[in-house]
Amino acid sequence: NITALLWTLSNTLISLILRSAAPGEFDPYRVLGVGRSSSQADIKKAYKRLAREWHPDKNKDPGAEDKFIQISKAYEILSNEEKRANFDRYGDSFFHFPFNAERRDTFDEKYLLHFSHYINEIVPDSFKKPYLIKVTSDWCFSCIPIEPVWKEVAQELEALGGGIGVVHTGYERRLAHHMGAHSAPTLLGLINGKITFFHNAVVRENLRQFVENLLPGNLVEKVGSSRSVRCCCSSLKDNKPHVLLFDHMPVVPLLYKLTAFAYRDYLSFGYVYVGLRGTEELSSQYNINVYTPTMMIFKEHIDRPADVVPREMNKQLIDDFLSQNKFLMVTRLTSQRLFQELCPVKKSHRQRKHCVVLLTGEGEKFAEFVHVYSDRQPEFADALLMDEEKYHGRSAVVILERRNNAGKIAYKALEEAWQGSKEDNFILLDLLDQLRTDPGLLSSETVVADLNDELAPMFLIRWFYSTLDYISDCWDSLFHSNWREMMPLLSLLFSALFILFGTVIVQAFSDSSDTRDAPPSGKEETATKTEKNDASFNKESNSRIPKKVTWCALRPGHMNVVLILSNSTKTPLLQKFALEVYTFTGSSSLHFSFLSLDKHREWLEYLLEFAQDAAPIPNQYDKHFLERDYTGYVLALNGHKKYFCLFKPHRSGDEGGTLGSCKDYDASQHAEARGKSSCSPGSRSIKNKLHKLSFWMERLLEGRERAWP
């Protein structure tokens, strides 16, 4: 057989290659500190001990991360009997030939993510740039075809300012599960702390489009005329400088979109396609070379740019250009973030940062430096001006120095209201000159509240966009049948539907005619007569005694074993109950639950009327109705055939279910309630009430327990 011969030859060749390969230095037995004859239990114990010791989240040693990776890799090999046998036979060379990710390609090593690094650094950084993340593992044959495309796109995206990450499930299974990635390979995007899965074919164009789709759609405004430039670049409407890129590409470059996302809190962005009809006037007005990308930044004046970059641009050049132009010449403090950046906290006595702030109204035209609209930031203005009469309705200048992040500042306000005259300028410059030699000039101190974010969208708008994003995510997950991600939502929907329809069905099929039209049985007549005879009880309780027992609708042959308890005895009784019935929990026909005596006493009393025997349960209408203790009783309910068996608390020296030397268990409780001595189990441990419940359960399963209909 040629096929068998070829198979044998190939196996022989592989074995020879593996045996001749130079043995690697990695020894999983040595890493975990176990012998070659160690059991799986010993290997697991050693791994847990070392993993706790060397996990990067707990161990701050510089080599902890590498050590933890070695420990995880060693356990991955030794915990799998097949991999362990291959290592024992061929050594480390087997894992490095030909499928080990580290030997196959070292490109991913610098992008490896670990849980603490991801949570503390990558997620916050995703608010500045999107991340493309690959989830992979050793022995991932499906990962091999996508490697060339992944490498090309990762290099390109990183050069443009995007983020790249790799998660290895063999070492960071916790992180992979946290992301919702349950298989390898998986590609996903991360932006603003939110994960989106890639579902299309892994080709360069699809991955680039995927990253672009992660970005908000309103980052860059397209401009086509002088009028639209004036509308787009009006810096007064949003208190930001405006960046305008002129380029001959009809589509906004990804580099420009990524830049706009990174600087969106400081700058507004527009794009002019110079090949579009109607842009000739713009190109002529700003002297644009249509063959070379040109970036301009506009501040207070729309007619002339504040700065220009008229040549081929790269990421570093753009970052340098924009970081130097993040603020207007005369910036208005519209948020706490701007205040912190323009007026940073004093770091030391030598490093002092004084800020000159103008408190003015929106209609005033004295905005010659950093200023605040007093009517929009009233708390800030009142803390500095102390509500002095001379500043009412007028502008004021304050020199301040931030002392800490809690809002404490030292300051001095100019004596007179600001008029913007030459005399005012002279007084201000003189004070600033004095501050160089006399820091104590800022004699007043106060605490200011954080500035309001004037440009933040309204709550309803934020809620609307959040809702749209959520619906979009749900639709995308449903469309691509990503059921693992959809399980929480589907579970919530089905639970709501189940509760809704379940309630309707129960109400629709409840046997109301039994309680309304059916003639009462003999036992019910007796109960009614007794109720009439006990007028005092009727005054204490106005609730209606149920006419029938409500049974659990279980399948044929199934029983519900119910423990009766109260709020005060719940914990000890449940603990003892769990121990007694533990050996029976493997049976699929038994279901275990408990019933609160405090809430369902009347139902229980009515049910126990049917369980009268040699040790009868007293009539439910006597004056000790609310004093009788049924905690520790156990009911075995057969919901299909409508019968039950009863276990009553056991006393020492008796067989389970009997009452022993105390001939009338309940009568003794009544005596105890009247202040008399009793042999009731009130003097013993609550847990002993369920002593020998397991023997009663055996008799129940053997059919030797009495049943009541």
C-alpha positions as CSV (number, residue, x, y, z in Angstrom):
1,N,0.0,0.0,0.0
2,I,1.6,3.2,-1.2
3,T,-0.3,5.4,1.2
4,A,0.8,3.4,4.2
5,L,4.4,3.3,3.0
6,L,4.4,7.1,2.5
7,W,2.9,7.6,6.0
8,T,5.5,5.4,7.6
9,L,8.4,7.1,5.8
10,S,7.1,10.6,6.7
11,N,6.7,9.6,10.4
12,T,10.2,8.1,10.4
13,L,11.6,11.3,8.8
14,I,9.9,13.5,11.3
15,S,11.2,11.4,14.2
16,L,14.8,11.5,12.9
17,I,14.6,15.3,12.5
18,L,13.2,15.7,16.0
19,R,15.8,13.5,17.5
20,S,18.6,15.2,15.7
21,A,17.4,18.7,16.6
22,A,19.5,20.4,19.3
23,P,17.7,20.1,22.6
24,G,16.5,23.4,24.0
25,E,17.2,24.7,27.4
26,F,13.6,24.9,28.4
27,D,12.7,22.1,30.9
28,P,9.1,22.2,32.2
29,Y,10.0,19.8,35.0
30,R,12.8,22.1,36.2
31,V,10.6,25.2,35.9
32,L,7.9,23.8,38.1
33,G,10.3,22.0,40.4
34,V,8.8,18.5,40.0
35,G,10.2,15.2,39.0
36,R,9.4,13.2,35.8
37,S,7.4,10.7,37.8
38,S,5.2,13.4,39.5
39,S,1.4,13.0,39.4
40,Q,-0.9,15.5,37.8
41,A,-2.0,16.5,41.3
42,D,1.6,17.3,42.2
43,I,2.1,19.2,39.0
44,K,-1.1,21.3,39.5
45,K,-0.1,22.0,43.1
46,A,3.3,23.2,42.1
47,Y,1.9,25.4,39.3
48,K,-0.6,27.1,41.6
49,R,2.1,27.9,44.2
50,L,4.5,29.3,41.6
51,A,1.8,31.2,39.7
52,R,0.7,33.0,42.9
53,E,4.3,33.8,43.7
54,W,5.3,35.1,40.3
55,H,2.1,36.7,38.9
56,P,3.0,40.2,37.5
57,D,0.0,41.6,39.3
58,K,1.5,40.7,42.7
59,N,5.2,40.3,42.1
60,K,7.0,43.6,41.2
61,D,10.2,41.9,40.3
62,P,11.4,43.0,36.8
63,G,11.7,39.4,35.8
64,A,8.3,38.3,37.2
65,E,6.6,38.6,33.9
66,D,9.0,36.3,32.0
67,K,9.1,33.9,34.9
68,F,5.3,33.7,34.9
69,I,5.3,33.0,31.2
70,Q,7.7,30.1,31.7
71,I,5.6,28.7,34.5
72,S,2.4,28.9,32.4
73,K,4.2,27.3,29.4
74,A,5.6,24.5,31.6
75,Y,2.2,23.7,33.0
76,E,0.6,23.8,29.6
77,I,3.0,21.0,28.5
78,L,2.9,18.9,31.7
79,S,-0.8,19.1,32.3
80,N,-1.6,17.5,28.9
81,E,-0.6,13.9,28.9
82,E,0.0,13.8,25.2
83,K,2.2,16.9,25.2
84,R,4.0,15.5,28.3
85,A,4.7,12.2,26.5
86,N,6.0,14.1,23.4
87,F,8.3,16.1,25.6
88,D,9.6,13.0,27.4
89,R,10.2,11.4,24.1
90,Y,11.6,14.2,21.9
91,G,12.5,16.9,24.4
92,D,12.0,20.7,23.9
93,S,12.8,20.4,20.2
94,F,9.4,18.9,19.5
95,F,7.6,22.1,20.7
96,H,10.0,24.3,18.7
97,F,9.4,22.3,15.5
98,P,7.6,23.5,13.5
99,F,4.6,25.1,15.3
100,N,5.8,27.0,18.3
101,A,4.8,30.6,18.0
102,E,8.0,31.9,19.5
103,R,10.3,30.2,17.0
104,R,7.9,30.7,14.1
105,D,7.7,34.4,14.4
106,T,9.1,36.8,17.0
107,F,7.1,39.7,15.6
108,D,4.3,39.4,18.2
109,E,6.6,39.4,21.2
110,K,6.7,43.2,21.7
111,Y,2.9,43.4,21.5
112,L,2.1,40.7,24.1
113,L,-0.5,41.9,26.6
114,H,-1.0,40.8,30.2
115,F,-4.0,41.4,32.3
116,S,-2.7,44.1,34.6
117,H,-1.0,45.9,31.7
118,Y,-4.2,45.7,29.7
119,I,-6.5,47.1,32.5
120,N,-4.2,49.8,33.7
121,E,-2.6,51.0,30.5
122,I,-4.2,49.7,27.3
123,V,-7.8,50.4,28.2
124,P,-7.1,54.1,29.3
125,D,-5.0,54.6,26.2
126,S,-7.8,53.4,24.0
127,F,-9.5,56.7,24.6
128,K,-6.7,58.3,22.6
129,K,-6.2,55.7,19.9
130,P,-7.9,52.5,18.7
131,Y,-6.3,49.1,19.2
132,L,-6.3,46.1,16.9
133,I,-5.7,43.0,19.0
134,K,-5.1,39.4,18.0
135,V,-5.9,36.4,20.2
136,T,-3.6,33.5,19.5
137,S,-2.2,30.3,21.0
138,D,0.4,27.6,20.5
139,W,-0.7,24.8,18.2
140,C,-3.1,27.2,16.4
141,F,-3.0,25.9,12.9
142,S,-5.7,28.4,11.8
143,C,-3.4,31.2,12.9
144,I,-0.7,30.4,10.3
145,P,-2.6,31.7,7.2
146,I,-3.4,35.1,8.7
147,E,0.1,35.8,10.0
148,P,1.4,37.7,6.8
149,V,-1.7,39.9,6.6
150,W,-1.6,40.5,10.4
151,K,2.0,41.5,10.3
152,E,1.5,43.9,7.4
153,V,-1.5,45.6,8.8
154,A,0.0,45.8,12.3
155,Q,3.1,47.6,11.1
156,E,1.1,50.0,9.0
157,L,-1.4,50.8,11.7
158,E,1.3,51.4,14.3
159,A,3.1,53.8,12.0
160,L,-0.1,55.8,11.6
161,G,-0.7,56.1,15.3
162,G,-2.9,53.1,16.1
163,G,-2.3,50.5,18.8
164,I,-1.4,46.9,18.4
165,G,-1.9,44.0,21.0
166,V,-1.5,40.3,21.1
167,V,-3.1,38.0,23.7
168,H,-1.7,34.5,24.1
169,T,-4.3,32.2,25.6
170,G,-1.7,29.8,26.9
171,Y,-0.3,32.5,29.2
172,E,-3.2,34.9,29.6
173,R,-6.4,32.8,29.5
174,R,-7.9,35.2,32.1
175,L,-7.4,38.2,29.8
176,A,-8.9,36.3,26.8
177,H,-12.0,35.3,28.8
178,H,-12.3,38.9,30.0
179,M,-12.4,40.1,26.4
180,G,-14.9,37.4,25.4
181,A,-12.4,35.7,23.1
182,H,-13.1,32.0,23.4
183,S,-11.1,30.7,20.5
184,A,-7.9,31.4,18.5
185,P,-7.4,33.1,16.2
186,T,-9.7,36.0,17.1
187,L,-9.3,39.6,15.9
188,L,-10.9,42.4,17.8
189,G,-10.8,46.2,18.1
190,L,-10.7,48.3,21.3
191,I,-11.7,51.9,21.4
192,N,-12.9,54.0,24.4
193,G,-12.7,50.9,26.5
194,K,-15.2,49.1,24.3
195,I,-14.5,45.8,22.4
196,T,-15.7,45.1,18.9
197,F,-15.1,41.7,17.2
198,F,-13.8,41.4,13.6
199,H,-16.0,39.0,11.6
200,N,-14.9,39.3,8.0
201,A,-12.2,37.6,5.9
202,V,-8.7,38.5,7.1
203,V,-7.4,40.6,4.2
204,R,-5.6,44.0,4.4
205,E,-8.5,46.0,3.0
206,N,-11.0,44.5,5.5
207,L,-8.8,45.1,8.5
208,R,-8.1,48.7,7.5
209,Q,-11.8,49.3,7.1
210,F,-12.5,47.6,10.4
211,V,-10.2,50.1,12.2
212,E,-11.7,53.0,10.4
213,N,-15.2,51.9,11.4
214,L,-14.1,51.9,15.0
215,L,-13.6,55.6,14.9
216,P,-16.6,58.1,15.4
217,G,-18.1,59.3,12.1
218,N,-18.1,63.0,13.0
219,L,-14.3,63.4,13.7
220,V,-13.6,65.3,10.5
221,E,-15.9,67.8,8.8
222,K,-15.6,68.0,5.0
223,V,-15.2,71.5,3.7
224,G,-15.8,72.7,0.1
225,S,-16.0,76.5,0.0
226,S,-15.0,79.7,1.7
227,R,-18.4,79.9,3.4
228,S,-18.1,76.4,4.8
229,V,-14.5,77.2,6.0
230,R,-15.9,80.2,7.9
231,C,-18.6,78.1,9.4
232,C,-16.2,75.2,10.2
233,C,-13.4,77.2,11.6
234,S,-15.2,79.6,13.9
235,S,-13.2,79.0,17.0
236,L,-15.6,80.9,19.2
237,K,-18.4,78.3,19.0
238,D,-16.5,75.5,20.7
239,N,-13.4,77.3,22.2
240,K,-11.0,75.2,20.1
241,P,-8.4,75.9,17.4
242,H,-9.4,74.4,14.1
243,V,-7.2,72.3,11.9
244,L,-7.7,72.2,8.1
245,L,-6.0,69.7,5.8
246,F,-5.8,70.3,2.1
247,D,-5.1,67.1,0.1
248,H,-5.7,65.6,-3.4
249,M,-7.2,62.4,-2.0
250,P,-11.0,62.1,-2.3
251,V,-11.2,60.1,1.0
252,V,-10.0,61.4,4.3
253,P,-6.7,59.6,5.1
254,L,-6.6,57.2,8.0
255,L,-3.6,59.1,9.4
256,Y,-5.7,62.2,9.6
257,K,-8.7,60.4,11.2
258,L,-6.4,58.8,13.9
259,T,-4.9,62.2,14.6
260,A,-8.3,63.8,14.9
261,F,-9.4,61.1,17.4
262,A,-6.2,61.6,19.5
263,Y,-6.6,65.4,19.7
264,R,-10.4,65.7,19.6
265,D,-10.6,67.2,23.1
266,Y,-8.4,70.1,22.1
267,L,-8.9,70.7,18.4
268,S,-11.6,70.5,15.7
269,F,-10.7,69.1,12.3
270,G,-11.8,69.8,8.7
271,Y,-10.8,68.3,5.4
272,V,-10.6,69.9,1.9
273,Y,-10.4,67.7,-1.2
274,V,-8.7,70.0,-3.6
275,G,-9.9,68.0,-6.6
276,L,-13.5,68.9,-5.8
277,R,-15.2,71.5,-7.9
278,G,-15.5,74.8,-6.1
279,T,-12.4,74.5,-4.0
280,E,-10.2,76.5,-6.4
281,E,-11.1,79.7,-4.5
282,L,-10.0,78.2,-1.2
283,S,-6.7,77.0,-2.7
284,S,-6.0,80.5,-4.2
285,Q,-7.1,82.3,-1.0
286,Y,-4.6,80.3,1.2
287,N,-2.0,79.8,-1.5
288,I,-2.2,76.0,-1.5
289,N,0.0,73.7,-3.5
290,V,-2.6,71.2,-4.7
291,Y,0.0,68.5,-5.3
292,T,1.3,68.5,-1.7
293,P,-0.7,67.9,1.5
294,T,-1.0,71.2,3.5
295,M,-2.1,71.4,7.1
296,M,-3.2,74.8,8.5
297,I,-4.4,75.7,12.0
298,F,-6.8,78.6,12.7
299,K,-7.3,80.3,16.0
300,E,-9.1,83.6,16.7
301,H,-8.7,84.8,13.1
302,I,-10.4,82.8,10.3
303,D,-8.9,84.9,7.5
304,R,-5.3,83.9,8.2
305,P,-4.0,80.7,9.6
306,A,-1.9,80.8,12.8
307,D,0.5,78.1,11.6
308,V,1.1,76.0,8.5
309,V,2.8,72.7,7.6
310,P,3.2,72.8,3.7
311,R,5.0,69.5,3.0
312,E,4.6,65.7,3.1
313,M,3.6,64.8,6.7
314,N,4.3,61.9,9.0
315,K,3.0,61.0,12.4
316,Q,5.8,62.6,14.4
317,L,5.7,65.9,12.5
318,I,1.9,66.2,12.9
319,D,2.1,65.4,16.7
320,D,4.8,68.1,17.1
321,F,2.7,70.6,15.1
322,L,-0.5,70.0,17.0
323,S,0.9,69.8,20.5
324,Q,2.3,73.3,20.1
325,N,-1.1,74.6,19.0
326,K,-3.6,73.0,21.3
327,F,-5.0,76.2,22.7
328,L,-6.3,79.5,21.4
329,M,-4.3,82.7,21.9
330,V,-6.9,83.9,24.3
331,T,-8.4,80.7,25.8
332,R,-11.6,80.6,27.8
333,L,-11.7,78.2,30.7
334,T,-14.7,76.0,29.8
335,S,-13.8,72.9,31.8
336,Q,-11.7,71.6,34.7
337,R,-9.4,69.8,32.3
338,L,-8.5,73.1,30.6
339,F,-7.9,74.8,33.9
340,Q,-5.6,72.0,35.0
341,E,-3.5,72.2,31.8
342,L,-3.2,75.9,31.6
343,C,-2.8,76.4,35.3
344,P,-1.0,73.3,36.7
345,V,-0.4,72.7,40.4
346,K,2.8,74.0,41.9
347,K,5.2,71.1,42.1
348,S,7.9,72.7,44.3
349,H,8.9,76.0,45.8
350,R,11.3,76.6,43.0
351,Q,8.8,75.7,40.2
352,R,6.1,78.3,40.5
353,K,3.3,78.8,37.9
354,H,1.2,81.9,38.2
355,C,-2.0,82.3,36.2
356,V,-3.7,85.5,35.3
357,V,-7.5,85.0,34.9
358,L,-10.0,87.5,33.7
359,L,-13.5,87.1,35.1
360,T,-15.9,88.8,32.7
361,G,-19.2,88.6,31.0
362,E,-20.1,87.2,27.6
363,G,-20.8,90.7,26.2
364,E,-17.5,92.2,27.4
365,K,-14.6,92.7,24.9
366,F,-11.7,92.7,27.4
367,A,-10.7,89.1,26.7
368,E,-7.0,89.7,26.3
369,F,-5.8,86.6,28.1
370,V,-7.2,83.5,29.8
371,H,-10.7,84.3,30.9
372,V,-13.8,82.9,32.5
373,Y,-17.5,83.8,31.9
374,S,-18.7,84.6,35.4
375,D,-22.3,83.8,34.6
376,R,-21.4,80.3,33.4
377,Q,-18.9,79.5,36.2
378,P,-20.6,81.3,39.2
379,E,-19.1,79.2,41.9
380,F,-15.6,79.8,40.6
381,A,-16.1,83.5,40.3
382,D,-17.8,83.9,43.8
383,A,-14.9,82.0,45.5
384,L,-12.4,84.5,44.1
385,L,-14.3,87.8,44.3
386,M,-16.1,87.0,47.6
387,D,-19.2,88.7,46.1
388,E,-17.8,92.2,46.5
389,E,-20.0,95.0,45.4
390,K,-17.4,96.8,43.4
391,Y,-17.1,93.8,40.9
392,H,-20.9,93.4,40.3
393,G,-21.6,93.5,36.6
394,R,-18.0,94.4,35.9
395,S,-14.8,92.5,34.9
396,A,-12.1,91.6,37.3
397,V,-8.5,90.2,37.1
398,V,-7.1,87.6,39.5
399,I,-3.6,86.3,39.8
400,L,-3.6,82.8,41.3
401,E,-1.4,79.8,42.0
402,R,-2.9,76.3,42.4
403,R,-1.5,74.6,45.5
404,N,-3.1,71.2,45.2
405,N,-5.6,69.1,43.2
406,A,-8.2,69.5,45.9
407,G,-8.9,73.0,44.7
408,K,-6.8,75.0,47.2
409,I,-5.3,78.2,45.6
410,A,-3.5,81.3,46.7
411,Y,-4.6,84.4,44.9
412,K,-4.8,88.2,44.7
413,A,-7.5,90.2,42.9
414,L,-6.7,93.6,41.4
415,E,-8.1,96.3,43.6
416,E,-10.2,97.9,40.9
417,A,-12.4,96.4,38.2
418,W,-10.7,95.7,34.9
419,Q,-11.3,98.3,32.1
420,G,-8.6,97.1,29.7
421,S,-6.9,100.5,29.7
422,K,-3.1,101.1,29.6
423,E,-3.2,102.0,33.3
424,D,-4.8,98.6,34.1
425,N,-2.1,96.9,32.0
426,F,0.6,98.8,33.9
427,I,-0.8,97.8,37.3
428,L,-1.0,94.2,36.3
429,L,2.6,94.0,34.9
430,D,3.9,95.7,38.1
431,L,2.2,93.1,40.3
432,L,3.6,90.3,38.1
433,D,7.1,91.8,38.4
434,Q,6.7,92.0,42.2
435,L,5.8,88.3,42.3
436,R,9.2,87.3,41.0
437,T,10.8,88.5,44.3
438,D,7.9,88.3,46.7
439,P,5.7,85.2,46.4
440,G,3.9,86.2,49.5
441,L,2.1,88.8,47.5
442,L,-0.6,86.2,47.0
443,S,-1.9,86.6,50.5
444,S,-5.4,85.3,50.1
445,E,-6.3,81.6,50.0
446,T,-9.5,79.8,49.1
447,V,-10.9,76.5,47.8
448,V,-12.6,76.6,44.4
449,A,-14.9,73.9,43.1
450,D,-14.2,72.2,39.8
451,L,-15.3,74.1,36.7
452,N,-18.4,73.1,34.9
453,D,-17.9,71.5,31.5
454,E,-19.7,74.0,29.4
455,L,-19.3,72.1,26.1
456,A,-20.4,68.7,27.4
457,P,-23.5,67.4,25.6
458,M,-26.8,67.4,27.4
459,F,-27.8,64.2,29.3
460,L,-30.6,63.3,26.8
461,I,-28.1,63.6,23.9
462,R,-25.6,61.4,25.7
463,W,-28.3,58.9,26.5
464,F,-29.5,58.9,22.9
465,Y,-26.0,58.2,21.5
466,S,-25.3,55.6,24.1
467,T,-28.6,53.8,23.2
468,L,-27.8,53.9,19.5
469,D,-24.3,52.5,20.2
470,Y,-25.8,49.7,22.3
471,I,-28.4,48.8,19.7
472,S,-25.8,48.8,17.0
473,D,-23.6,46.5,19.0
474,C,-26.5,44.1,19.7
475,W,-27.5,44.0,16.0
476,D,-23.9,43.4,14.9
477,S,-23.5,40.6,17.3
478,L,-26.9,39.0,16.3
479,F,-26.1,39.4,12.6
480,H,-22.8,37.6,13.0
481,S,-24.3,34.9,15.3
482,N,-21.8,35.7,18.0
483,W,-23.9,33.8,20.6
484,R,-21.4,33.9,23.4
485,E,-21.4,37.7,23.4
486,M,-25.2,37.8,23.1
487,M,-25.9,35.3,25.9
488,P,-26.3,38.0,28.7
489,L,-28.8,40.0,26.6
490,L,-30.7,36.9,25.4
491,S,-30.8,35.5,29.0
492,L,-32.3,38.8,30.2
493,L,-34.9,38.9,27.4
494,F,-36.0,35.3,27.8
495,S,-36.2,35.7,31.6
496,A,-38.5,38.7,31.2
497,L,-40.7,36.9,28.7
498,F,-40.8,33.8,30.9
499,I,-41.9,35.8,33.9
500,L,-44.5,37.7,31.9
501,F,-46.1,34.8,30.2
502,G,-45.7,32.5,33.2
503,T,-47.7,35.0,35.3
504,V,-50.4,35.2,32.7
505,I,-50.6,31.4,32.2
506,V,-50.8,30.8,36.0
507,Q,-53.6,33.3,36.4
508,A,-55.5,32.0,33.4
509,F,-55.3,28.3,34.4
510,S,-55.7,28.7,38.1
511,D,-58.7,26.7,39.3
512,S,-60.8,29.5,40.6
513,S,-64.0,27.5,40.2
514,D,-62.8,25.1,42.9
515,T,-62.7,27.8,45.4
516,R,-65.8,29.6,44.3
517,D,-68.4,26.9,43.2
518,A,-67.3,23.5,44.6
519,P,-69.1,22.3,47.7
520,P,-66.8,22.1,50.8
521,S,-65.6,18.7,51.8
522,G,-66.1,17.3,55.3
523,K,-62.7,18.5,56.5
524,E,-63.3,21.9,55.1
525,E,-66.7,22.0,56.9
526,T,-65.0,21.1,60.1
527,A,-62.5,23.8,59.7
528,T,-65.2,26.3,59.0
529,K,-67.1,25.4,62.1
530,T,-64.0,25.6,64.2
531,E,-63.2,29.0,62.8
532,K,-66.7,30.2,63.7
533,N,-66.3,28.9,67.2
534,D,-63.0,30.7,67.8
535,A,-64.1,34.3,67.6
536,S,-60.9,35.6,69.3
537,F,-58.7,34.0,66.6
538,N,-60.8,35.6,63.9
539,K,-60.2,39.0,65.4
540,E,-56.4,38.4,65.3
541,S,-56.2,37.1,61.8
542,N,-58.4,38.2,58.9
543,S,-56.6,36.1,56.3
544,R,-58.6,33.4,54.4
545,I,-57.7,29.8,55.0
546,P,-56.8,28.2,51.6
547,K,-59.4,25.7,50.4
548,K,-56.8,23.4,48.7
549,V,-53.2,22.6,48.8
550,T,-50.9,24.1,46.2
551,W,-48.7,21.4,44.8
552,C,-45.4,21.7,42.8
553,A,-46.1,20.5,39.2
554,L,-43.4,17.9,38.9
555,R,-43.0,15.1,36.4
556,P,-44.2,11.6,37.3
557,G,-41.9,9.8,39.7
558,H,-40.3,13.1,41.0
559,M,-40.6,14.4,44.5
560,N,-39.9,17.8,46.1
561,V,-38.3,17.4,49.6
562,V,-39.1,20.6,51.5
563,L,-37.6,21.7,54.8
564,I,-39.7,23.9,57.1
565,L,-37.7,26.7,58.8
566,S,-38.0,30.2,60.2
567,N,-35.8,33.3,59.8
568,S,-34.1,32.6,63.2
569,T,-33.3,28.9,62.4
570,K,-32.6,29.2,58.7
571,T,-28.7,29.0,58.8
572,P,-28.2,26.0,61.2
573,L,-31.1,24.0,59.8
574,L,-30.0,24.4,56.2
575,Q,-26.5,23.4,57.1
576,K,-27.7,20.2,58.8
577,F,-30.3,19.6,56.0
578,A,-27.5,19.7,53.4
579,L,-25.4,17.2,55.3
580,E,-28.3,14.8,55.8
581,V,-29.5,14.7,52.2
582,Y,-26.2,15.0,50.5
583,T,-26.0,11.3,49.6
584,F,-29.4,11.7,47.8
585,T,-28.6,14.8,45.7
586,G,-27.4,12.6,42.9
587,S,-30.9,11.4,42.2
588,S,-32.5,13.3,39.3
589,S,-36.0,12.5,40.7
590,L,-35.5,14.4,44.0
591,H,-35.6,18.1,44.3
592,F,-34.7,19.9,47.5
593,S,-36.0,23.2,48.8
594,F,-37.2,25.0,51.9
595,L,-40.3,26.8,53.1
596,S,-40.5,29.8,55.5
597,L,-42.8,29.1,58.4
598,D,-43.1,32.9,59.1
599,K,-44.8,33.4,55.7
600,H,-46.7,30.1,55.0
601,R,-47.9,29.0,58.5
602,E,-51.6,28.8,57.5
603,W,-50.9,26.7,54.4
604,L,-48.7,24.4,56.5
605,E,-51.3,24.1,59.3
606,Y,-54.0,23.2,56.8
607,L,-51.8,20.6,55.1
608,L,-50.9,19.0,58.4
609,E,-54.5,18.4,59.2
610,F,-54.3,15.5,56.8
611,A,-51.4,14.0,58.7
612,Q,-53.2,13.1,61.9
613,D,-51.9,9.8,63.5
614,A,-51.2,8.4,66.9
615,A,-49.4,11.6,67.8
616,P,-51.9,14.1,66.4
617,I,-51.1,17.7,65.5
618,P,-53.3,20.0,67.6
619,N,-56.1,21.8,65.9
620,Q,-55.0,25.0,64.1
621,Y,-57.6,27.2,65.7
622,D,-56.5,27.0,69.3
623,K,-55.0,30.1,70.9
624,H,-51.4,28.8,70.6
625,F,-51.7,28.8,66.8
626,L,-48.9,31.3,66.3
627,E,-46.7,29.7,69.0
628,R,-46.3,26.2,67.7
629,D,-42.9,25.4,66.3
630,Y,-42.8,23.4,63.1
631,T,-39.2,24.2,62.2
632,G,-37.4,21.0,61.3
633,Y,-40.4,19.3,59.7
634,V,-39.7,17.9,56.3
635,L,-42.3,17.3,53.6
636,A,-41.9,15.0,50.6
637,L,-44.4,16.3,48.1
638,N,-45.4,14.3,45.0
639,G,-46.9,16.9,42.8
640,H,-48.0,14.5,40.1
641,K,-50.1,12.1,42.3
642,K,-50.9,14.7,44.9
643,Y,-49.7,13.0,48.1
644,F,-47.0,13.8,50.7
645,C,-44.9,12.2,53.4
646,L,-44.0,13.8,56.6
647,F,-40.8,13.8,58.8
648,K,-41.2,15.3,62.3
649,P,-38.2,16.3,64.4
650,H,-36.3,13.5,66.0
651,R,-35.5,13.1,69.7
652,S,-32.5,11.3,71.0
653,G,-33.0,7.6,71.6
654,D,-35.9,7.3,69.1
655,E,-36.1,6.2,65.5
656,G,-36.4,8.9,62.9
657,G,-39.9,10.3,62.8
658,T,-41.2,9.1,66.2
659,L,-41.7,11.3,69.2
660,G,-39.9,9.1,71.8
661,S,-40.3,9.6,75.5
662,C,-42.1,12.9,75.1
663,K,-45.5,11.4,74.3
664,D,-47.0,14.6,72.9
665,Y,-44.4,16.7,71.2
666,D,-46.6,19.6,70.4
667,A,-48.4,19.6,73.8
668,S,-45.0,19.9,75.4
669,Q,-44.3,23.0,73.3
670,H,-47.6,24.5,74.4
671,A,-46.6,23.9,78.0
672,E,-43.3,25.6,77.3
673,A,-45.1,28.6,75.8
674,R,-47.1,28.8,79.1
675,G,-43.9,29.0,81.1
676,K,-43.9,25.4,82.3
677,S,-41.0,22.9,82.1
678,S,-41.1,20.6,79.2
679,C,-39.1,17.8,77.5
680,S,-39.4,19.5,74.2
681,P,-36.3,20.0,72.1
682,G,-36.1,23.7,73.0
683,S,-33.2,22.8,75.3
684,R,-31.1,21.0,72.7
685,S,-29.4,22.1,69.6
686,I,-31.5,23.2,66.6
687,K,-29.5,21.0,64.3
688,N,-30.5,17.9,66.2
689,K,-34.0,18.3,65.0
690,L,-32.9,16.8,61.7
691,H,-31.0,13.9,63.3
692,K,-31.5,10.7,61.3
693,L,-33.3,12.5,58.5
694,S,-31.1,10.4,56.2
695,F,-32.6,7.1,57.5
696,W,-36.1,8.6,56.9
697,M,-35.0,9.4,53.3
698,E,-34.0,5.8,52.8
699,R,-37.3,4.5,54.0
700,L,-39.0,7.1,51.8
701,L,-37.2,5.9,48.7
702,E,-38.0,2.3,49.6
703,G,-41.7,3.1,49.8
704,R,-41.9,2.3,53.5
705,E,-43.1,5.8,54.7
706,R,-46.8,6.5,55.2
707,A,-48.3,8.9,52.6
708,W,-51.3,11.3,53.0
709,P,-53.4,12.4,50.1
